[in-house]
Amino acid sequence: MSVNTGPEVGQMAPEIDLPDASGEKWRLADARGKAVAIFFYPGDETPVCTKQLCSVRDNWALYEQTGAEVVGINTDSIDKHRSFISNHNLPLRLLSDRDGSVVRAYGMKNILGTKRGVVVIDKDGIIRYRKVVIPIFRPGDDEVLSAIKTVTGDVA
């Protein structure tokens, strides 16, 4: 049995077509022309995930400056995402992958659900950065912002 490690850097990103916390569809294809940063994370309202997404919130102005679309994905429900966003005033869109198809397509599935990782996709839909971390750790905002800036050509 082979393990799906997901698409590698340099490969085309699998399509995403998922509802956000408002029930509106978000499609990766609609984001063509700009960079996209996707945070895969295990679960809403868990200690490390809350810390991670609150850190994204606290650095939101820096994310916005990149011009990238920034979304979070896991298998939690729309209602759970809505509550999580409300409880922590989160500015990013959280996408609900209830059947796990996107999580699997990106190689972000594990026994307990969703792995913690970040994927940055360029304006043409090509993966330019991919990092998966042990769930008790989280990718630093500086590292993710640097990856986005490299993709957008905004490297100082």
Number of C-alpha atoms within 10 A of each C-alpha: 3 4 7 12 12 17 17 16 16 14 13 15 23 16 13 19 16 20 19 23 20 13 13 11 13 18 13 16 15 10 17 14 12 17 24 25 23 20 25 25 27 23 21 21 17 12 10 18 20 17 14 19 25 17 14 22 17 14 14 16 10 14 21 11 11 20 14 23 19 21 17 18 26 27 24 20 18 20 14 17 26 18 15 20 20 11 10 14 12 20 16 18 20 30 28 26 22 16 11 17 15 21 23 17 17 21 19 24 24 12 6 7 17 23 22 26 23 22 23 28 31 24 17 14 22 20 23 20 19 20 13 17 12 10 15 9 13 18 17 12 18 11 10 22 20 16 22 28 19 17 23 18 10 12 10 6
